[in-house]
Amino acid sequence: MNRRPPRRFPCSSTPYVPILIPHRPNPVKSTRNMLWLLAMLFCNWPLIGTGTSSTVSTRPDVVNIGAILSYNSSIGKVAKVALETAVEDVNSNPTVLNGTKLNLTMQDTKLSSGFLGIVEALRFMENDTVAIIGPQHSVMAHVISHIANELQVPLLSFAATDPTLNSLQFPYFVRTTQSDLFQMAAVADIVNYYVWRDVIAIYIDDDHGRNGVVALEDKLAENRCKISYKAPLNPKLSSGDITNQLVKVALMESRVIILHIYATWGLEVLDAAWDMGMMRSGYVWIATDWLSTVLDTESSLPSAAMDRIQGVLTLRMHTPDSELKRKFVSRWSNLTTAKSDNGLFGLNSYGLYAYDTVMLLAQALDAFLNQRENISFSNDQSLSEFRGGNLHFDNMSIFDEGNHLLISILQVNITGVTGQIKFNSNGNLMHPAYEVINVVGKGMRTIGYWSNSSRLSVVPPEKLNTVTPSDHLYGVIWPGQTTQKPRGWVFSSNGRQLRVGVPNLVSFREFVFRVGNSDIFHGYCIDIFIAAVEILPYALPYKFIPFGDGHSNPIKTDLLYKITTNDFDAVVGDITITTNRTKIVDFTQPYVESGLVVVAPVQKLNSSVWAFLRPFTVMMWCVTGIFFLVVGAVIWILERRTNDVFRGPPRKQFVTTVWFSFSTLFFAHREKVESTLGRFVLIIWLSAVLILNSSYTASLTSILTVERLSSPIKGIESLITSNDPIGYQHGTFVENYLTEEYNIQKNRLVSLNSEEEYEKALKDGPKNGGVAAIVDMRAYMELFLSTRCEFSIVGQEFTKLGWGFVSICIIAQIYR
């Protein structure tokens, strides 16, 4: 096997000399120019020995891979142990790479230092590295991906979750963990499940935070939700920055807060929120998977710290239970003891994905070497312009077969400790799933699962084929130690209030009643409005504004026109929905169904000894008697020739015929009918008698048991045909309706203002300056008649209308 001489990094004795960077157009527009800029900036970088192109003609004994981690972070220290363990497992099993060993070199980037990440990536490129595992942070991955593209080295990251890294701009970037695109879809489904519509996003203002929040915004929009306020935090965060942003968040209406941040600062943000009273009842905190990562790793958090995050919801990447996973988990304590200087710590999901990243790479390398059996590197001639100075970028090598290894990586289909490892056409791992976790007591409780196929469920995704799915979550203990779902919003202390016009009624104040000269209103309509506002999933600040002088009922149409002139944003009250009104304003669905009815004075019909005659009119009695005689005569004519019962002296025949006729009323006739035609007539007559008898019995029972009321007015038709005056409520649509729809002259209509005027006008009657009847909505009239038995509704309800709130639907959308 031909190898290039090992490259060494001799110390430079060249003193530091300030330099002037010559002008070059767009120095970072391309990867080569970016590398040139780095070379000029870091002139004291150790000299890199010059090498030539090297080719491995046979299957190599050792393959170099690199890893870029932050050793002191929750993810990095776990991943370090997992990567070392995975490499040992691969090298100890000759069947994985058929004798080839992996040589893993790891570099510490000191938490999130992007500069060190770039430097370490450049160092790997000088050592014939076929792949780099990492980086851990999305910001660093964006930069290093440019270098990976130029030198054709696959970059496998188990922790960079920024969704935009899957773009065509970074073909050599391979994400071996779940994308934040799916995590934000899970968050959006949780928000939608609890029927919240507005959320606040607190995030780090870098590629990781911004792109994650953009994905969240898109997913929320699919559920008709939105981010009402974004609170970006400086990547170089300080306690003052946290406090300032939380103060702004506390002034917002929404109380559903999504915290997308790094684990380094996450607990400090929640701690500051606790101090500001933002972890009490009414608030909802949903943290992305950084919180579950911290809690899984740092199992010994102080109880005071746990007390400050009670009730928070968080997510954890779901890995199915398997024998491979159980064996790896059982080894973890021994592994951390042997391989870590940080003491014992727990295993998080990123550690599992880090382990599987090595296994995935080993499988891809084996497939790659089986096909090509050589690894070659060559110098990029385009970098020769950088020859000289202290960096010697012209010595960095291009992995000639990097594209083939990349293809092998994307074609891997194995089962690891995280489950199936297989990429879809978009470069994402298949079957993304998350656990929904509630922080309770001294630990966490899983309340459900989310997967890209089944969405929210209490059943793990891998068991959905055998168990009926259920689209719900288990109960949650929210901040403030309450099990009642928070409303998710409060009234803003600095927002504009909805101007709601309310009619200042004089009559029927049970529906709308103004308290003194204040802006406080009570009544049935007001109660309905307040109840509707309280169940809204967003805040709707409002104030009532009275309309009317309080001496007479205001004209409702004038009140509605106040909306068109922007004096009011909405109107609440006993507002009837009519066709003409819908042309100028918008109504909600009716909350009261009520049509027009006629109310008139009625008189009692007293019972008497002749009450048994009242079920039928005189005409009905006469017609019934004539039919009895006619039927008897018809039967006599049909039967007298053949039936001896109907023969004899004329007097006998007459008595028999009359007796037979009236005895059918009680079905007590004894005379036998022999002719076919006579029997047919008798059947028809007996059916008619049965109906007549039943009707009479029912009517008589009603007369004797129910109080009967009578009025000369029978309904709207009798009012139209008469010339009597008709009363109506002042300020309503009734006047125009009667004149336009029924052509009733306006001089017949009398405007009335109160229930007392209603009563007086009906009692006086048309002859004494009153009215014959009143036409008004049924809701008013039922309230009016509840204490006045001498009046009653006559006839049928002759319209189908309802009451609604005006413009409240559209205005609510504006305030959202």
Steps between C-alpha positions, in 0.01 A plus 500: 500500500645835400475763769591858507758600763331598824449870514647681795444847629838658591489805719545818309772739604366776288410798718155654478496778242187707436394476139273689268243292322488600134163572347335203328141517371254298715766307700243260651286451193654163430663234712842564348487867583387421854798269541727772362362745757565255783856450377568870502342555842678220682851548369657353812345157433768227510655406171349202327734267319463466130370171372405336175199305386464167675302196396410187693493225240380222727255481786665714771582375847393827661254769397518843663183667620465816706251635754434857613334529841457731797624278780349702785144517362217259587499365147877504443614308805243227437583485130873471573451181700249366245732562203799339670289200595364465147848509346617234745199283418569532127871429533439203730264339251696408182178420312396865491785638288663172403826575680518874443521709816360842575736765634291764678648842578283730712545873549342718769341818366460653848122515514370693198814668366448518125859611447646190662262282305629642173861454609445139603322424174796637306740286702300188419526576130878464521494148643321307223175499698219329309214633715439739788246431773349826616499783558268517794354846430301605193680833472835325470352244261404777257861619479674163497260369235658742254840345570354149474350588161832626368703201621223241442508363853162381641397685816279286726336692783302332777404831668469780240122517462457820292252405221678715239810280512311253279510747211671428171764754599657242733505166313774354725310572821323191636274535803499181705242628748152647470448837338341789689242504224335200666554626852322824412220301339458319832494831689240639259280192545521536878394865474211404272400208726445734794315749274744786543535738208776743594844414637818688590837371378818561702808391307869556443550740211726282287451248220381234741247719676373706207453211260335291769249776571432544127416129483277539806320793340428299185369203696281720720355665191391159374286473816377860468716609793772762511795644690372827641836615635862397441760559771851446355793463739857602421725195444745664743229496764504677834262502795394852412397393149284222644325733743435766237338254262292335770364839604379554143352150487310559826323800342364291213154344490610146423608280790620208285879530476720285276863492621743402220844557644826327585526292815777732620251781563167319510482442876610856566210633290252286692661605827457868408140432399438349844640808670271722290189298586468352151490138618174537687155375405379625163835472321595224257868425432593262219875439475654326203712190559786690666320467836449123480866471396611688812273301729606166348868591530514691828305262719614674815351845448436680831144473629475880495572500126238228442243698699541793263417302185193312625224468243718568196434291188797382298579256221744212468595316182327163523711190451310169499575248770720218370754244615785706350390809688455317830849349478657837423313671786608229742866568407477874546604531864815298441576693183478841668720379785767374263494769231400825669675737736172678580366234734178309443231650280193370325443391142293729278351451154785678329741245647301221338505678164874565536559126551287415197684762292820299532316176421338664197837629378663159551230328292535763227880468499475123469266530203723769350821293540331190363428690181817704456767352734701821499504840661679784329566863578633768270602862528265767373696688234273800547646541850849546363447874499510484882854350498726681739438656838439291807178314419581321175144430397639359178596189697143410593370193318180426314341163569472373144237235580305720743195505276491120486527474879222755534277286278581192711409691817163610362423142391560343842205309644585340835351467846688670780440596861267781379298268276499490122771716339390591150489829311211626288532696178535826694797375701303466825485186712179310448229459765565813710336480842509687830388439855290771663624543856366684804749607768342384828650460845862389487487366147303475178181324395420400142147615413497391139683462170518683170593347169489630147242240403265474797554846656410511874420175680549328832618190313867476393528528119653154460193343666234676293470198269381282787319755719215729406640855483354769727539863406542638849756553775499403864428764764752776565601673821548859385706776660344596831430132578161502328341237280260745335609590148617864488299730279822607331445875499415798718379848427784718387600788721610711204270398214210695346159399628210395281238778498168324553183703455208399725142634467389685815154343519196632680284192446571134562809575705534132586684472169725807530524713814733790568612550859440869578709730284797263489633292213397182678225293339313191608229284349450187295668635182799627696540166680502314168768733361724469807468121501599488132805720560617285789519184290694664217852353461644851479468827690228748400517820709183708472306782659125568490381835365132592557287621210179686576374769737340263749155660457388312190625195318774588249443426135696180434576583136669824606708297745613268222603790279743601776711202395525621143618841625765332721343627823455140619684179420208276595146512637358275771134487599157397380585561134275316256663357189317628193581500130542877479733509800727229363572730205680751724649289784599141577318284752600197701290188503172574684510431872122545538245375247196724507239603245219756494173419679170679564386569858141602568251512793318173559186401694424187695230268373311384813359143518119449504242221484505537124875448486447161335380682187815718467728245331306549176358812346128529421573436137698189588216369716245557221716334234569205728126451570412519131764238419356266761157524335639471148699187585194347667288575191764348268518181705116477503483535123764231448360252755116532493446265203696209641531564872194436716636726777443807287146390388165555659268793553640840400518613860708195592730546203557869591576422866729212403691715252549788747594262783751317280654825382564650846596171666804485272638792700563256785547194276191356670284427194336152506342498157674267262605641164481232234575668167858542381452861403338576836791349687744708295315820585485399866877439519575848364249657736632319807853623420374856481311454826816373671693812397213726595463335840873524578516866404200585711638315803838674478349845458257455784777377731707804418208736562424351838861479625690794340423865537383637168595845376339684215599805297346667199848519347623167369844597368686729262246435223209642700711805589578564134134491396385727784562872544585482871822659633796268561767551765873431461819557702676828431842472339452155350466387141130411540367828358685466171429130482119542531485783250731343243399132526127527584419846360353619827462876505734686736213698653371173648829432682547625856852524652525373858799527734445276801306206636271741687411676175436159342257408778315833499460507121358145491258566787374826349436333165455675166182678610673682788825600330676172552586219259327182392820295518877528528750349256841424645767230537396187687785539752361836612142382502563189706667717761211749482233228536675329790324738743191603294247223449233721342700507175621217280677417177243443227570322177832359389848650496525649153876559459811298581766739627762510774727720706873522435809697594616744236849485342642301791632221273696731271629718783618193689711400203652848490592488868657161462 
